[in-house]
Amino acid sequence: MAGKTINPTRMELTRLKAKQKTALRGHKLLKDKRDGLMKQFMQEVRHTRQLRKRVEEGLAPANAAFTVASVMSPEMLEQALMAPRLSTEVTVDQRNIMSIAVPVFHRAEQEAQPDLACYGFAQTSGELDDALQALNRVYSDLLELAQAEKTVQLLAQDIERTRRRGNA
């Protein structure tokens, strides 16, 4: 500002006052947006923690069953899991949280082979059945967790961007 000359007139004073008023209003709007984003962010973080706990509790028995099922030969296990019985399609929509487009995942499940298992029961252990059922139970929670974590990540990025713009 040292090199800039300003005419000391009443019109210049009025223009500078209007400019200051606009800047203060913009700063207040950014502060309000940041506060709203922080409130949404904290709600999403709490929801994500609950989902993560539920997913981890659901994955524990599946991992234990897969560990027990993996005592069979790796080739047999790979062959048993090669042809899936279920086919899942995930579509992604978007919802708006304070001008931030966050993803919403929708799961549409179709059975490829309705009554037939994709592997023979003679060559596989029962723990493999238990592991696949446990994974299927936790799949929707896992998809919801991915959605929630992406939402938290996008909110955090926008909070940081808003904080930097407000401080500039």
Disulfide bonds with the S-S distance in Angstrom:
none
